[in-house]
């Protein structure tokens, strides 16, 4: 009886697209951390040479940090769901 329910569409495992897989998410975390540190390194030269353009590295650092946190939370949530 349980074999019959195994193939039922409501009990199948959810499919994750390739661009949302765990490996791709970890790759994005590494890339976003690189962009974050690049933006932090750009704050000091922007203060010296062009203070009116300081918003570029600031926005870049905030956005990359925000995306890193969001992706890490997604990985954590997926890991918690799979361990149940």
DSSP file (Angstrom, degrees, kcal/mol; ACC not computed):
  #  RESIDUE AA STRUCTURE BP1 BP2  ACC     N-H-->O    O-->H-N    N-H-->O    O-->H-N    TCO  KAPPA ALPHA  PHI   PSI    X-CA   Y-CA   Z-CA
    1    1 A X     >        0   0    0      0, 0.0     4,-1.1     0, 0.0     3,-0.4   0.000 360.0 360.0 360.0 -37.4    0.0    0.0    0.0
    2    2 A X  H  >  +     0   0    0      1,-0.2     4,-1.2     2,-0.2     3,-0.0   0.812 360.0  62.2 -70.7 -27.3    2.8    2.4    0.7
    3    3 A X  H  > S+     0   0    0      1,-0.2     4,-0.7     2,-0.2    -1,-0.2   0.856  99.8  55.1 -64.0 -34.4    4.4    1.8   -2.7
    4    4 A X  H >4 S+     0   0    0     -3,-0.4     3,-0.5     1,-0.2    -1,-0.2   0.889 108.9  46.7 -66.1 -38.9    1.2    3.2   -4.3
    5    5 A X  H >< S+     0   0    0     -4,-1.1     3,-1.1     1,-0.2    -1,-0.2   0.707  96.9  74.0 -76.5 -19.5    1.5    6.4   -2.4
    6    6 A X  H 3< S+     0   0    0     -4,-1.2    -1,-0.2     1,-0.3    -2,-0.2   0.850  99.9  42.8 -63.0 -34.7    5.2    6.8   -3.1
    7    7 A X  T << S+     0   0    0     -4,-0.7    -1,-0.3    -3,-0.5     2,-0.2   0.363  83.9 121.8 -93.9   4.2    4.5    7.8   -6.8
    8    8 A X    X   -     0   0    0     -3,-1.1     3,-1.7     1,-0.1     4,-0.2  -0.488  67.9-129.6 -69.1 135.8    1.6   10.1   -5.9
    9    9 A X  G >  S+     0   0    0      1,-0.3     3,-0.8    -2,-0.2    -1,-0.1   0.754 103.9  59.7 -62.9 -24.5    2.4   13.7   -7.2
   10   10 A X  G 3  S+     0   0    0      1,-0.2    -1,-0.3     0, 0.0    -2,-0.0   0.673 106.0  48.1 -77.3 -15.1    1.5   15.3   -3.9
   11   11 A X  G <  S+     0   0    0     -3,-1.7    -1,-0.2    -6,-0.2    -2,-0.2   0.253  85.5 115.0-109.2  11.3    4.3   13.4   -2.1
   12   12 A X  S <  S-     0   0    0     -3,-0.8     2,-0.2    -4,-0.2    -5,-0.1  -0.448  75.0 -98.4 -79.1 155.8    7.1   13.9   -4.5
   13   13 A X        -     0   0    0     -2,-0.1     2,-0.2     1,-0.1    -1,-0.1  -0.481  43.7-104.8 -71.2 141.8   10.2   15.9   -3.6
   14   14 A X        -     0   0    0     -2,-0.2     2,-0.4     1,-0.1    -1,-0.1  -0.460  32.6-127.8 -68.3 137.7   10.2   19.5   -4.7
   15   15 A X        -     0   0    0     -2,-0.2     2,-0.5    -3,-0.1    -1,-0.1  -0.713  16.7-152.9 -87.6 136.6   12.4   20.2   -7.6
   16   16 A X        -     0   0    0     -2,-0.4     5,-0.1     2,-0.0     0, 0.0  -0.938  19.7-121.9-109.3 127.1   15.0   23.0   -7.3
   17   17 A X    >   -     0   0    0     -2,-0.5     3,-1.9     1,-0.1     4,-0.1  -0.254  26.8-110.0 -64.7 158.1   16.1   24.8  -10.5
   18   18 A X  G >  S+     0   0    0      1,-0.3     3,-1.3     2,-0.2     6,-0.3   0.830 116.9  57.8 -59.7 -34.3   19.8   24.8  -11.2
   19   19 A X  G 3  S+     0   0    0      1,-0.3    -1,-0.3     5,-0.1    -2,-0.1   0.530 109.9  45.1 -77.7  -4.1   20.2   28.5  -10.5
   20   20 A X  G <  S+     0   0    0     -3,-1.9    -1,-0.3     4,-0.0    -2,-0.2   0.128  85.7 124.4-120.0  17.7   18.8   28.0   -7.0
   21   21 A X  S <> S-     0   0    0     -3,-1.3     4,-2.2     1,-0.1     5,-0.1  -0.297  74.4-110.0 -75.0 165.6   20.9   24.9   -6.1
   22   22 A X  H  > S+     0   0    0      1,-0.2     4,-2.4     2,-0.2     5,-0.2   0.879 116.9  53.2 -65.6 -38.7   23.1   24.8   -3.0
   23   23 A X  H  > S+     0   0    0      1,-0.2     4,-2.1     2,-0.2    -1,-0.2   0.918 110.7  46.5 -63.1 -42.7   26.3   24.8   -5.0
   24   24 A X  H  > S+     0   0    0     -6,-0.3     4,-2.4     2,-0.2    -1,-0.2   0.886 110.6  53.6 -67.2 -38.0   25.2   27.9   -7.0
   25   25 A X  H  X S+     0   0    0     -4,-2.2     4,-2.1     2,-0.2    -2,-0.2   0.911 109.1  48.1 -63.3 -41.8   24.1   29.6   -3.7
   26   26 A X  H  X S+     0   0    0     -4,-2.4     4,-2.1     2,-0.2    -1,-0.2   0.889 110.3  52.4 -65.7 -37.6   27.6   29.0   -2.2
   27   27 A X  H  X S+     0   0    0     -4,-2.1     4,-2.4     1,-0.2    -2,-0.2   0.913 109.2  50.0 -61.3 -42.6   29.2   30.3   -5.3
   28   28 A X  H  X S+     0   0    0     -4,-2.4     4,-3.0     1,-0.2     5,-0.2   0.874 107.0  54.7 -64.7 -37.1   27.0   33.5   -5.1
   29   29 A X  H  X S+     0   0    0     -4,-2.1     4,-2.3     2,-0.2    -1,-0.2   0.931 109.8  46.9 -61.1 -45.0   28.0   33.9   -1.4
   30   30 A X  H  X S+     0   0    0     -4,-2.1     4,-1.9     2,-0.2    -2,-0.2   0.922 114.6  46.6 -63.2 -44.3   31.7   33.8   -2.4
   31   31 A X  H  X S+     0   0    0     -4,-2.4     4,-2.3     1,-0.2    -2,-0.2   0.918 112.6  49.6 -64.7 -43.5   31.2   36.3   -5.2
   32   32 A X  H  X S+     0   0    0     -4,-3.0     4,-2.4     1,-0.2    -1,-0.2   0.868 109.3  51.7 -66.2 -36.0   29.1   38.6   -3.1
   33   33 A X  H  X S+     0   0    0     -4,-2.3     4,-2.4    -5,-0.2    -1,-0.2   0.887 109.1  51.4 -66.4 -37.0   31.7   38.6   -0.3
   34   34 A X  H  X S+     0   0    0     -4,-1.9     4,-2.1     2,-0.2    -2,-0.2   0.919 111.7  46.2 -62.4 -43.4   34.3   39.5   -2.9
   35   35 A X  H  X S+     0   0    0     -4,-2.3     4,-2.5     2,-0.2    -2,-0.2   0.886 110.7  54.3 -65.5 -38.7   32.2   42.4   -4.1
   36   36 A X  H  X S+     0   0    0     -4,-2.4     4,-2.3     2,-0.2    -2,-0.2   0.938 111.4  43.1 -60.7 -48.4   31.6   43.5   -0.5
   37   37 A X  H  X S+     0   0    0     -4,-2.4     4,-2.1     1,-0.2    -1,-0.2   0.852 112.2  54.4 -69.1 -33.2   35.3   43.7    0.3
   38   38 A X  H  X S+     0   0    0     -4,-2.1     4,-1.0    -5,-0.2    -1,-0.2   0.911 110.1  47.1 -62.0 -42.8   36.0   45.4   -3.1
   39   39 A X  H  X S+     0   0    0     -4,-2.5     4,-0.6     2,-0.2     3,-0.3   0.886 110.2  52.2 -68.2 -38.6   33.4   48.0   -2.2
   40   40 A X  H >X S+     0   0    0     -4,-2.3     3,-1.0     1,-0.2     4,-0.6   0.896 108.0  51.8 -63.7 -38.2   34.9   48.5    1.3
   41   41 A X  H 3X S+     0   0    0     -4,-2.1     4,-0.7     1,-0.2    -1,-0.2   0.757 106.5  56.1 -68.1 -23.2   38.3   49.0   -0.2
   42   42 A X  H 3X S+     0   0    0     -4,-1.0     4,-1.5    -3,-0.3    -1,-0.2   0.559  89.1  75.7 -85.4  -8.4   36.8   51.7   -2.5
   43   43 A X  H <X S+     0   0    0     -3,-1.0     4,-2.0    -4,-0.6    -1,-0.2   0.939  93.3  49.6 -70.2 -45.6   35.4   53.8    0.3
   44   44 A X  H  X S+     0   0    0     -4,-0.6     4,-1.8     1,-0.2     5,-0.2   0.935 113.0  45.0 -62.5 -48.5   38.7   55.3    1.4
   45   45 A X  H  X>S+     0   0    0     -4,-0.7     4,-2.9     1,-0.2     5,-0.6   0.870 111.6  54.5 -63.1 -32.7   39.8   56.4   -2.1
   46   46 A X  H  X5S+     0   0    0     -4,-1.5     4,-1.0     1,-0.2     7,-0.3   0.879 106.7  51.1 -67.8 -35.3   36.3   57.8   -2.8
   47   47 A X  H  <5S+     0   0    0     -4,-2.0     4,-0.3     1,-0.1    -1,-0.2   0.887 117.0  40.0 -66.2 -37.9   36.6   59.9    0.4
   48   48 A X  H  <5S+     0   0    0     -4,-1.8     3,-0.2    -5,-0.2    -2,-0.2   0.934 129.0  24.0 -76.4 -47.6   40.0   61.3   -0.7
   49   49 A X  H  <5S+     0   0    0     -4,-2.9     2,-0.2     1,-0.2    -3,-0.2   0.878 136.2  10.2 -93.0 -41.0   39.4   61.8   -4.5
   50   50 A X    ><< +     0   0    0     -4,-1.0     3,-1.9    -5,-0.6    -1,-0.2  -0.629  56.0 173.2-144.4  80.6   35.7   62.2   -5.0
   51   51 A X  G >  S+     0   0    0     -4,-0.3     3,-1.2     1,-0.3     4,-0.2   0.769  81.4  63.3 -62.5 -24.3   33.6   62.6   -1.9
   52   52 A X  G 3  S+     0   0    0      1,-0.2     3,-0.3     2,-0.1    -1,-0.3   0.673 101.4  52.4 -74.0 -14.1   30.5   63.3   -4.0
   53   53 A X  G X> S+     0   0    0     -3,-1.9     3,-1.2    -7,-0.3     4,-0.6   0.141  73.6 108.2-103.6  18.1   30.8   59.7   -5.4
   54   54 A X  H <>  +     0   0    0     -3,-1.2     4,-1.7     1,-0.3    -1,-0.2   0.748  64.5  73.3 -65.7 -22.9   31.0   58.0   -2.1
   55   55 A X  H 3> S+     0   0    0     -3,-0.3     4,-2.6     1,-0.2     5,-0.3   0.781  86.0  65.0 -64.5 -26.4   27.4   56.7   -2.6
   56   56 A X  H <> S+     0   0    0     -3,-1.2     4,-2.3     2,-0.2    -1,-0.2   0.973 107.6  35.8 -65.5 -55.7   28.7   54.1   -5.2
   57   57 A X  H  X S+     0   0    0     -4,-0.6     4,-2.4     1,-0.2    -1,-0.2   0.852 117.5  55.2 -67.6 -29.4   30.8   52.0   -2.9
   58   58 A X  H  X S+     0   0    0     -4,-1.7     4,-2.4     2,-0.2    -2,-0.2   0.951 111.5  41.8 -65.6 -47.7   28.4   52.4    0.0
   59   59 A X  H  X S+     0   0    0     -4,-2.6     4,-2.7     1,-0.2     5,-0.3   0.900 114.6  52.8 -65.6 -39.8   25.4   51.2   -2.0
   60   60 A X  H  X S+     0   0    0     -4,-2.3     4,-2.2    -5,-0.3    -1,-0.2   0.912 111.7  45.2 -61.8 -42.8   27.5   48.4   -3.5
   61   61 A X  H  X S+     0   0    0     -4,-2.4     4,-2.2     2,-0.2    -2,-0.2   0.906 114.5  47.8 -69.1 -41.0   28.7   47.2   -0.1
   62   62 A X  H  X S+     0   0    0     -4,-2.4     4,-2.5    -5,-0.2    -2,-0.2   0.926 114.2  46.3 -65.7 -44.3   25.2   47.4    1.4
   63   63 A X  H  X S+     0   0    0     -4,-2.7     4,-2.5     2,-0.2    -2,-0.2   0.910 113.9  47.0 -67.1 -41.4   23.6   45.5   -1.4
   64   64 A X  H  X S+     0   0    0     -4,-2.2     4,-2.1    -5,-0.3    -1,-0.2   0.891 113.4  49.0 -68.7 -37.2   26.2   42.8   -1.6
   65   65 A X  H  X S+     0   0    0     -4,-2.2     4,-2.2    -5,-0.2    -2,-0.2   0.922 111.6  49.7 -64.6 -43.5   26.0   42.3    2.2
   66   66 A X  H  X S+     0   0    0     -4,-2.5     4,-2.4     1,-0.2    -2,-0.2   0.919 112.1  47.4 -60.8 -45.4   22.2   42.1    2.1
   67   67 A X  H  X S+     0   0    0     -4,-2.5     4,-2.5     2,-0.2     5,-0.2   0.875 109.5  53.9 -65.9 -36.5   22.3   39.5   -0.7
   68   68 A X  H  X S+     0   0    0     -4,-2.1     4,-2.4     2,-0.2    -2,-0.2   0.932 110.7  46.0 -62.1 -45.2   24.9   37.5    1.1
   69   69 A X  H  X S+     0   0    0     -4,-2.2     4,-2.3     2,-0.2    -2,-0.2   0.918 112.7  50.4 -63.3 -43.9   22.7   37.4    4.2
   70   70 A X  H  X S+     0   0    0     -4,-2.4     4,-1.9     1,-0.2    -2,-0.2   0.911 112.3  46.3 -61.7 -42.8   19.6   36.5    2.2
   71   71 A X  H  X S+     0   0    0     -4,-2.5     4,-2.3     2,-0.2    -1,-0.2   0.896 111.6  51.4 -69.0 -39.6   21.4   33.6    0.4
   72   72 A X  H  X S+     0   0    0     -4,-2.4     4,-2.3    -5,-0.2    -1,-0.2   0.886 109.8  50.1 -64.3 -37.5   22.9   32.3    3.6
   73   73 A X  H  X S+     0   0    0     -4,-2.3     4,-2.7     2,-0.2    -1,-0.2   0.879 109.4  51.8 -66.4 -36.9   19.4   32.3    5.2
   74   74 A X  H  X S+     0   0    0     -4,-1.9     4,-2.3     2,-0.2    -2,-0.2   0.910 110.4  47.8 -64.4 -42.2   18.1   30.4    2.1
   75   75 A X  H  X S+     0   0    0     -4,-2.3     4,-2.4     2,-0.2    -2,-0.2   0.916 113.2  48.6 -64.0 -42.9   20.8   27.8    2.5
   76   76 A X  H  X S+     0   0    0     -4,-2.3     4,-2.5     2,-0.2    -2,-0.2   0.922 111.7  48.7 -63.8 -44.2   20.1   27.5    6.2
   77   77 A X  H  X S+     0   0    0     -4,-2.7     4,-2.3     1,-0.2    -1,-0.2   0.900 112.1  48.8 -63.7 -40.4   16.3   27.1    5.6
   78   78 A X  H  X S+     0   0    0     -4,-2.3     4,-2.0     2,-0.2    -1,-0.2   0.899 111.4  49.6 -65.9 -39.9   16.9   24.5    2.9
   79   79 A X  H  X S+     0   0    0     -4,-2.4     4,-1.3     2,-0.2    -2,-0.2   0.895 111.5  49.2 -65.2 -39.7   19.3   22.6    5.2
   80   80 A X  H  < S+     0   0    0     -4,-2.5     4,-0.5     1,-0.2    -2,-0.2   0.890 111.5  49.3 -66.3 -39.3   16.7   22.7    8.1
   81   81 A X  H >< S+     0   0    0     -4,-2.3     3,-0.6     1,-0.2    -1,-0.2   0.860 110.9  49.4 -67.9 -35.3   13.9   21.5    5.8
   82   82 A X  H 3< S+     0   0    0     -4,-2.0    -1,-0.2     1,-0.2    -2,-0.2   0.739 104.4  59.1 -78.1 -20.6   16.0   18.6    4.5
   83   83 A X  T 3<        0   0    0     -4,-1.3    -1,-0.2     1,-0.2    -2,-0.2   0.584 360.0 360.0 -83.5  -8.2   17.0   17.4    7.9
   84   84 A X    <         0   0    0     -3,-0.6    -1,-0.2    -4,-0.5    -2,-0.1   0.482 360.0 360.0 -76.1 360.0   13.3   16.9    9.0
